[in-house]
Amino acid sequence: MRRVALLGGAVAILAGCASVPAPRAPALGARIAATALAQVGDAYQFGGNGPDAFDCSGLVRFAHAAHGIPVPRVTGDQHAAARVVPLRELAPGDVLFFRFAGPKVSHVAIYMGEGRFVHAPQTGRPVESRRLDDPGYRPALVGAGRLY
């Protein structure tokens, strides 16, 4: 009888643990996006990893690292590491990949939600926010992914 009681207690404890919600990934994505957004106005620097100057992949890496998530350094490696996210399922913190010339992905940004993204565009332009339907970027968008 004692074994039955112990087994019943163990089942109750495990059932209680199963009902505790896991940390929500959307909250993490929103924090990653907020970290990237906080860098708006910082300088672009080729090879820049922050905290005061960034290139596109350096910004992505910096925003994830601030939340304990290791991310590859360069855009192509980030593209290879990301789990594919369909564009219709984009969530804040997801990464957007662009191809402007040639066969390789050449630019990465962080989706903010509500049709906006933040990125480090190029020399002479600071970290900025843009709309996903921006005519300079929408045609070059080739996919999205998640690195967390």
C-alpha positions as CSV (number, residue, x, y, z in Angstrom):
1,M,0.0,0.0,0.0
2,R,2.9,2.3,0.8
3,R,4.3,1.8,-2.7
4,V,1.0,2.7,-4.3
5,A,0.9,5.9,-2.2
6,L,4.5,6.8,-3.2
7,L,3.7,6.1,-6.8
8,G,0.6,8.2,-6.7
9,G,2.6,11.0,-5.1
10,A,5.3,10.8,-7.7
11,V,2.6,10.9,-10.5
12,A,1.0,14.0,-8.9
13,I,4.3,15.8,-8.7
14,L,5.2,15.0,-12.3
15,A,1.8,16.1,-13.4
16,G,2.3,19.4,-11.6
17,C,5.6,19.9,-13.3
18,A,4.1,19.2,-16.7
19,S,1.6,22.0,-16.1
20,V,4.3,24.7,-15.4
21,P,4.6,26.6,-18.7
22,A,8.0,26.7,-20.3
23,P,9.6,30.1,-21.0
24,R,7.9,31.5,-24.0
25,A,10.1,31.8,-27.1
26,P,8.1,34.8,-28.3
27,A,9.2,36.8,-25.3
28,L,12.8,36.0,-26.0
29,G,12.4,37.0,-29.7
30,A,10.9,40.3,-28.5
31,R,13.9,40.9,-26.2
32,I,16.3,40.2,-29.1
33,A,14.4,42.6,-31.3
34,A,14.4,45.3,-28.6
35,T,18.1,44.9,-28.2
36,A,18.6,45.4,-31.9
37,L,16.3,48.4,-32.0
38,A,18.2,50.0,-29.1
39,Q,21.2,50.2,-31.5
40,V,19.4,52.5,-34.1
41,G,21.6,55.4,-34.9
42,D,24.8,53.5,-34.1
43,A,27.4,53.7,-36.9
44,Y,27.9,51.1,-39.6
45,Q,31.4,49.6,-39.7
46,F,32.4,46.7,-41.9
47,G,33.2,43.8,-39.4
48,G,31.6,45.8,-36.6
49,N,30.4,43.7,-33.6
50,G,29.3,46.5,-31.4
51,P,28.7,47.9,-28.9
52,D,29.0,51.2,-30.8
53,A,29.4,50.2,-34.5
54,F,28.0,47.2,-36.5
55,D,27.8,45.5,-39.8
56,C,24.6,43.6,-40.5
57,S,25.7,40.2,-39.2
58,G,27.5,41.8,-36.2
59,L,24.2,43.5,-35.2
60,V,22.4,40.1,-35.4
61,R,25.2,38.4,-33.4
62,F,25.3,41.2,-30.8
63,A,21.5,41.2,-30.2
64,H,21.4,37.5,-29.7
65,A,24.6,37.4,-27.5
66,A,23.0,39.9,-25.2
67,H,20.5,37.1,-24.3
68,G,23.0,34.3,-24.1
69,I,22.5,32.9,-27.6
70,P,25.7,32.2,-29.5
71,V,25.3,33.0,-33.2
72,P,27.8,32.6,-36.1
73,R,29.6,35.7,-37.1
74,V,29.0,36.1,-40.8
75,T,25.7,36.3,-42.8
76,G,26.2,33.1,-44.8
77,D,26.9,31.1,-41.6
78,Q,23.9,32.7,-39.9
79,H,21.7,31.7,-42.9
80,A,23.0,28.1,-42.7
81,A,22.4,28.0,-38.9
82,A,18.9,29.4,-38.8
83,R,15.8,27.3,-38.7
84,V,13.6,28.3,-41.6
85,V,10.5,30.4,-40.7
86,P,7.8,30.9,-43.3
87,L,7.3,34.7,-44.0
88,R,3.7,34.4,-42.9
89,E,4.8,33.1,-39.5
90,L,7.4,35.9,-38.8
91,A,7.8,36.8,-35.1
92,P,9.9,39.5,-33.5
93,G,13.5,38.4,-33.2
94,D,13.4,36.3,-36.4
95,V,16.1,37.1,-38.9
96,L,15.5,38.1,-42.5
97,F,17.9,37.2,-45.3
98,F,18.5,39.3,-48.4
99,R,20.3,38.7,-51.7
100,F,21.3,41.8,-53.6
101,A,23.7,40.4,-56.1
102,G,25.1,37.0,-57.0
103,P,23.9,33.6,-55.7
104,K,24.7,34.1,-52.0
105,V,22.8,35.7,-49.2
106,S,24.5,39.0,-48.6
107,H,22.5,40.8,-45.9
108,V,20.7,40.0,-42.7
109,A,18.3,41.9,-40.5
110,I,16.1,41.4,-37.4
111,Y,12.4,41.4,-37.7
112,M,10.7,43.7,-35.2
113,G,7.1,42.9,-35.8
114,E,4.3,44.9,-37.5
115,G,6.1,44.7,-40.8
116,R,9.3,46.4,-39.7
117,F,12.9,45.3,-39.4
118,V,16.2,46.7,-38.0
119,H,19.5,46.4,-39.7
120,A,23.0,47.8,-40.2
121,P,22.7,48.7,-43.9
122,Q,26.0,49.9,-45.3
123,T,28.9,52.3,-45.0
124,G,27.6,55.9,-44.5
125,R,24.3,54.8,-43.1
126,P,23.7,54.0,-39.4
127,V,21.7,51.2,-37.9
128,E,18.1,51.9,-38.9
129,S,14.6,50.5,-39.0
130,R,12.8,49.9,-42.3
131,R,9.4,48.5,-43.5
132,L,9.4,45.0,-44.9
133,D,7.6,46.3,-48.0
134,D,10.4,48.9,-48.7
135,P,11.0,48.8,-52.4
136,G,14.8,48.7,-51.9
137,Y,14.6,45.6,-49.7
138,R,11.4,43.6,-50.5
139,P,12.6,42.3,-53.9
140,A,15.9,41.1,-52.4
141,L,14.2,39.2,-49.4
142,V,14.9,35.5,-49.9
143,G,13.8,34.0,-46.6
144,A,13.6,34.1,-42.8
145,G,14.9,32.1,-40.0
146,R,15.2,31.8,-36.2
147,L,18.5,31.5,-34.3
148,Y,17.1,31.0,-30.8
